[in-house]
């Protein structure tokens, strides 16, 4: 009896007689301990497995029985069909167990790929997401060419990465799966469009860099829908142009749908007239409140029919606020700004007017008629980690101050990097400048190098010309520190890099950038790249004329207050987009704080720009 026949006898006995809990125990043990170094025979192309029998009306157990009576050459194909049938019957435990047993019996790259893919599908359906991803990687490595990957592979990869919260990678996989499908239905095209609309602006740019099939047409259509979705006449003109440029693109059905939606979108453009703005205009947060107020007034057109009513949140009684708003005939509200006031506002059941909250609530959850304008630094940390992780950096380190805000940014960056790459960067926190320099030397390995030099000097009488060298494995540094600390830290890093080593690129969060410092000598920061909002970075998106006026009026304004000013400016611009932001075609607001997108939780998240210090000036740079 050969190994196939022995395997068949043992398999049928196990599958029919073992209790489910024991099968689960065995398969998990095998799954966790399986080797990834399977030896397979190379093939030139992938072909579909031969089907010895029709499985549409036959059970997996029957296929197993037939495999027992078959010749060894045909038995493996039948066992793979049985595995597929168990999957179709939703018996994921048995299907996974059988797939695991089949791995050593695969006689070709095709069979190895098919079995690993079946295993990954079952693991996903059993909610073993990380194991499913690992098995997908094993399936991919079984093939000699990525062009051999099938639609089923990419579809599962899209589902797995979506579960892991990596919508960018999931969308890339979904586009590749879609391209390999024959005659996709309108429903499938619409579902893909809806998925792509979940992406932020920076994610769309990253997706284009990955070059999935037909991405140029998708990107163009997304751009038109996001920019002009609230202007039916402009959108119609651009959609007609798109349809001429991409006559064979599958998204033609989307373009037609968007054209037919023009009338309904136009009805959502509600013009609010009486606006209440709730800000702290006295007390210890007065400066922040007045900065937001000045931003709102900067965007206000005195000739418009809109009337603004500013309310000081420091003295307001939220329990009676609804009555005051009714007296003023208020139709729309901006604010509050402070988190405790945001929670207090949401808690009032009688406050049902459309509202743009200027901070993320802590204890309450925003209601359907409310949107949250978030300036959370977590968004930029996720953007930076995802962008930089695709630059082939293998050994980054994160240097961060030990305050709460910096820790929040640094830990978010590390977590996102690990999610994308599977490895976590080294992270170093420092409390003061002396501590910072000492820990930096240790991290770069300079201190250890100097100790070795000192030891050689002690042993050799002749004076040697030596120089301490940094570690060679570190290939990127991400800084999270204030502008003052960054100005000290960046040159110190440069000094401690060996002249024999490659330059280590340094990136930073917006926390390291000071708009005031841009107008002074910035040569020590040359080469530093950082994320920033358009308002504080000269670019095509920046309102240059208004920025110049603000700089002349408040030349030494605090950087944080400048960011709040930009938030106030964008808040007023969002009023007439409030309703349409929640509806297809999912428009974006291209503002001074970034490109704003409303997510499923009712929070406006931001896509930021990248800037770089170049000797005596700061310039916007492309990172894709």
N, C-alpha and C positions, 0 to 999 in steps of 0.2 A: 504493500500500500504506500503510494507516494505522499508527499507533504500536503498537497492539495486535498487529497481524499481524507487524510487524517484530520486536516483542518475542518473539512465539511462535517464529518461525523461529530467532532467535538463542538463545533459551532451550533449545529441543530440541537444537540443535547442541551447545551447551555441556554440557548435562546428559548427553548420550550419549557425548561424545567426550573431554571433558577428564579427565585423570587425577585421582584423588581428592586427592592432595597439593596440586595446583594449585587445585582447588575450595576446599579448606580455606584456603589462602592468600588467595584472593580474598574469601571470605565474611568472614574475620576482618578483613581490611582494610576492607571495607565496613561491617561491624558497628561497628568502633571509630571510624570517621569519619562515620557517618550523623548527620544532623541530627535534632534533636528537635522542630523547628518545622514539622511537616507541616501544610499547609492542607487542612482537610476540610470537607465540607458538613454542616451541622447537621441532625439528624433528631429526630423526636419520640419514637420508641421503637425498641428493638432487636428485630429479627426474625431468625429462623434463615435462613441462606443457602439460596437455592433450589438444589435438586439436579437437575442436568440429566440425570445418569445414576446408576445404582446402582453404588456403589464397593466393595461387600463382596466381590465376586469378580473384581475387575479391578485390574491393577497401576497404579502411578503413571505408569509410562512410557506405558501405553495411554491413560490420561486425558490426558496431554500431547499424544499424537498426535490424540486426538479434539478437543482444544482448538484445534489448528492448523486443523481443518476447520470450526470453528464461527464464528458471527457474533461480531463484537467485543463486543456486549453480553453474550453468554453466556460468552465466553472467560475473563474474569477469575474468575467463579465456578468454572469448571472447573479453572483453575490453582490456586485455593485448595484445591479438592478433591484435586488432585494433591499439593499440599504436605501436606495431612492424611494422604494415603495413604503418602507417603514416611515420615512420622512413624510411622504404624501398622506399616510394614515395617521400622522401626528403622534406617532410612537417614537419620540425623539430619543428616548433612553436606549431603546434597542437599536435604532439606526446609528447612534453614536458609538455604541459598543461594537457593532459589526464593522463600522468604518475603521475603528482603532485596530481591530484584528486583521483587517485587510491590508494595512499599510505595508507590512513586510512582504506580502505576496504580489505587490504591484510589479508587473513585468515591463512597464514602459513609462516614459514621462507622462503620457496621456493618463494612464491609470493612476499614477501617483497624484497627479493634479486633481483628477476627478474625486478620488477618495478624500484627499485633504479638504477639498471644497465642501464635500458632503459633511465631513466632520465639523468644519467651521460653521456651516448652516445650522447643524443641530446644537452646537454650543451657543450660538446666538439665540436660538429659540428657547434654550434652557437658561437664558439670561446670564451666561458666562461670557461677558462682552470682551474682557481682556484676553481670555483664552481663545476666543473666536478670532480676534485680531492676529494673535500669534500664529494661529493655524492658517489664516489667510496668507501670511507672509511665507509660511512653509509651502503652501500651494503655489505661490508665485515663483519661489526658488526652484520648484520642480521643473519649470519650463526654461527653455534656452533663450526665449525671445519674448519680450513683453507684448508683442503683437499677437501672441497666441492666447492671451487672456480673453476670457469670454464675458458676455454681458452679465451672466449670473455672478461671476466673480466681482465685477464692479458694482453690481446692484447690492450685494451683501456688504461690500466695503463701505458703500454709501450709508447703509443702515447702521453699521457698527460705529462709524465715525460720527454719525449724527447722534447716536446714543452717548458717545463720549463728549459731546458738546463741541466737536470740531466741524462746524458747518462749512468752512472753506474747503477742507479736504473731502468732506461728504459731497459737496456740490461738484467738485472736479470728477469724483468717481461716478456721480449720477449722470453727468454729461457724457462720459465715456460709455457708460452702460446704455444710455439712450441712443448713442450713435451706432451701437452694434445691434440694436433691435430692428427687426424687419417690420415695416409699415406701422409705426407707432400711432396710437389713437389720439384723437383730440384731447381726451381726458388726461392721457399721459403727458402731452405737451403742456397742458395747463398746470398740471401738478409740478412739472419741472420749473415752469415760470414762477410759480408760487414759492418754490424752494429758493430760487435765485434771488427773489425779492426779499428774502430774510437776511441777505448779506449786507453788511455795512459797506460804505464806499471803499475803504481800504481793503476789505476782503475781496471786492470785485476786482480791484487792481491786482491783487495777489493771484486771483483766479486766472486772469488774463496772462500773467507771467507763467502759469503752469501749462498754458497752451492746450487745453482740451479741444476736441473737434468743434468747429463752427462757433468758437467763442467770440470772434469779432462781431458777428451778427447779433449774438445775444447781448454783448456788451453795449453795442450801439442802441439797441432797443431799450435796454435798462436805463441807459443814460437819458434818452428822450422821455421815457415815462417818469423818471425820478425828477428831472428838471422842469418839465412842462406839464406834468399830470394835472395841475390845478389851473392850467390855461388852455382850455379846449381848442381855441383857434390855432395857437402856436403848435400844440401837440399834433393836431390834424395835419398841419403842413409838414412837420418832420416825419410823421408816420407814412405819409404818401411818398416822401423821399426815400425812406427806409425800404418800403415795399418795392420800389424801382431798383434799388441797389442790391437787394437780396431776394430775387424772385423765387428761388428754389429753397429758401431757408424754412425749416419746419415751424418757426415761430410766426409764419405768415398768419396763422390762425389767431395768434395773440394780437398781432397788429390790427386785424379786422375787429377783434373784440374790443380793443381800446378805442377804435374809431366809433364803434356803436355806443360806447359808454360816455361819449362827450356830453350829451345832454344831462345825464344824471350827475356827472361830476360838477357841471356848472351850477346845478341847484345847491350843491354843498358849499359853495363860496359865499358864506354868510358874512355880511358886513355889520360888525358890532359897533355901536356908537358910544354907549356909556360904559367906560372901563374903570374898574376899581383896582388900584395897585396897593398891596399891603406890604409895607417895608418897615424895618426899624429905623425911624427917623430921629430918634433921641436915645440916650443911654449909651452903654459901652459898645454897642454894635452900630452906632450912628454912621460911622465912616463907611461901613459896608453898605448900609441902606442907601446912603446918599450917592454912592458910586453907581448902584443899580438904578437909582432914580435919574441920575445924569445920563446914563446910557439910554434909558427909555426916552428921555426928552430929546436926546441927540437924534433918535430915529423918528421923532414925532413931526408930522407935517401940520403946521398951524392952519393950513387952508383946508384940511380934511374935516369931515363932519364928526370925527371921533373926539370925545371929551374924556380927559383923564381926571380921576379923583384919587389923590394920594391919601392913604390911611396909615397912621403910625401904629405899627403892631405892638410897640412897647406899652401903649396905654389902652389898646382895644380890648373889649370884652367879647370873646368869641361866642359866648352864650347868647348875646343880643345882637351879634353882627348881622344876622339875616334881616332883622328889622331895619337896621341902618341902610343896608344895601337896597332894600325894597323902597325906602324913602328916596334914595338917589336914582331909582329906576335903573340900577346896574344890570348889564346884560352879560358881562364877561369879567373875569378876575385874573390878575397876575399876582402871584405870591401865595402865601407868605415866603420869606427867605430863610428864616432860622428853623432848624429841625424841630425843636419843641413846639413852635407855632404851627408848623405844617401838620404835626400830629393832632394838635388841638383843633385845627381847622377841619381836618378830615373827620374827626370824632363827632362834629355837629351834623346831625341827620337832616336839619332843615336848610343846610347850605348845598343847594343842588345846581347852582349855576355852572356853566362851562368855566373851568379853572386851569390855569397853567401854574402848577406848584414849582417854586424855585429851589427846591431841595428834596432829597429822597427821605420819605418818612421812615421812622425807626420802629414805632409800635403799631402804626396803622397801615392799611393797604389802600392805595389810591382807588377811587371809584370810577365807574364807567365814564362819567362826565369830566374826569380830571386827567391831565397829563402831567408827568414829572419831568422837569428840566434837570438832568443830572450833569454835574461837573465832576463826578467821581473819577479819581485818578486811576482806578482799576481799569477803566476802558483803555487808557493809553498804555498801561502795562501789558495788557493782553495784546494790543496792536503791536507793540514793540517786540514782545517775545515771539509772536507768530512770524513777524516779518524777518527778524534776525535769525530765527531758527532755520529759515530756508536759505540762509547765506552760506551753508556748509561749515559753520563754526562747530567744532567738536568739543572744545573744552573752555567754556566761558566761566567767568567768575562775576559775582555781583557784589559790589561794595556799597554799603548803605549806612546812613546815619541811623541811630537807634531810637529816634522819636517815632511816635505812633503812625504818622502819615507816611514817613519813609519806609517803615516796616511793612505797612499795608501794600505799598507799591512794589517793594522788593519781593515779598512773598507771593504776590499775584504773578509777577514776572516769572519766578522760579516754577510755580505750579503750572503755568501755561506752557513753559518750555518743556517741562517733563511730560506733559500731556501730549505735546506734538512729537517729541523726539524719543521719549522713553527713558531719558536720562535727566538727572537734576543738576543744575549748575551749583558750584560751590558758592556759598553765601557768607559774607563777612560783615558783621555789624561793628561800628565804632562809635564811641561816645564823645571823644574830644580829639583835637588835632594831634596831640602826642600819641594817643592810642591809635589813631588813624595811620600815622606813619609807621609805627611799629608793626601793626597787623598787615599793612601793605607789603612791607619787606618780607614778612613771613610767608605771605600768600604767593609772592612772586619768586620765593626761594632765594632771594638775594642774601638774606641773613645767613642761611646755611652755606651759601657759596663763600661768603666772607670768612666764616669759621674754618672752612677747608683751606683758604689762602693763609690765614693766620697759623694754622697747624703746619703747613709747608714751610712758612717763614721760620718757625721755631726749630724745625729739623734741618734746614739747609742754611748754612752760614752765608752763602753768597746771596746778595740782594737780588730778588727777581722782580721783574716788572709784571705785575698782575692786575687784574680787574675783575671785580665781582660780576657774576652773570645771573640773569634771571632764569626761571624755569622756561623750558621751550615748549611745554605742552599747552600752556594757556594761549588761546588765540583770539580772545575777545573779552572786553571788560564792560559791564553795564553799571553806571553810576546812579545812585539815588541820594542826592545831597543838595543842600542849599547853594545858591550862587557863590557865596563867600567860600564855603568849604570846597566847592568844585574848583575855584580859582587857585586854591592851594594844592588840591589833590592832583589835578591834571598835570601840572609841571613836575610834581614829585614822581608820578608814574613814568613820565617821559625820561627823567633822569635815571631811574632805576632799571630801564630797559637796556640790556647790553648792546653795544654798537655792532656786535656780531649777530644779533638776533633780528628776526623780522619785526617790523613795527606792529604793536598790538593795537588794533582799532578800538576806540573808546566811544561808547554810546551813552546816552543819558535820558532821563525823563525831563519833562518841562520844569520840574522842580529846580533843576540846575541852571536854567536859563533866566537871565534878568534883562528885561527890555532897557533898563537904565544903563546897564553895563555895555550894551551894544554901541552906545555913543562914546565910550571911552576906549582905552587901549585893550584889545582882546587878543593880543598875539599869543599870550600864554595858553589860550584855549584853542588854538589853531588845530583843525582836524576833528574836533569834538562834534558829533552829530547827536541830535536830540529831537524829540517830538514836541510840537507846539501848535497852538491855535493860530489861525490866519491873522487875527488881530495883532499878535505880538511877533509876527514874522512877515517881512516884506515879501509879498507874493502876488500872483494874479487875483487871489481871493480877497486880499486885504483892501479895505476901504482906505486908500492912501490919503485922500484929501481930508477925510474926517480924522484920521490918525494924526496928521500934522497939526490940525486945529487943537486936538486934545493935548498933544505934547506941548504946544505953545501955552495953553492955559494951565496945565498941571505938569510942569516939566519934571518934577521929582516925585511923582505919584508912586505909591507902593505897587509892586508887580501884582500882588493878589487883588488889589483894588481895581487895577486895570482889567483883570480877567472878569471881575464882577461887572464892570462897566460894559464889557462886550456881551456879557450874559443879558444885561438889561436891554441893550440894543437889539439883540436877536429876539428877545421876548416880545417886543412890540411887533416885530416883523412876522411873528408866528400867529398873531391873532387871527388874521384872515385865512390862515391855512389850518386852523384847528380841526375843523370837521373833515376836510379832505385828507388830512394826514392819516386818518384812521381807515380810509377806504382805498380800494384799488384805484389807480395803479400804484399805490404805495409811494407817494412822492417823498422827496427829501427836501430839507431846507439847507441851502448853501450859505451859511452864515459866517460871522466873524469869530465864533467859538469853534467852528468846524462844520463838517457836513452832518446834519442831524437826521436821525432815523428813529422812528417810533417802534419799540419792540412789543412783544406780546404782553408784557407786564405794564404797558402804558408809560414806559420810561423812554425819554429821548436820549439816545446814546450818541457819542460823537466819533467821527473819523478825523484824525489830526494830520498835520503836515510834518515833514521832516526838514529840519534846518541844520546848517553846518557853519561853524566859525572858520572863516577864511581870512587870516591875518587881521586886517582892521575892519572887517565887515561880516555880517551874517547873511547867508543866502539860503533860499529854499533849495533842497536837493531831492532828486528822485531816488527811491530805494528799491524799485522793481525793474 
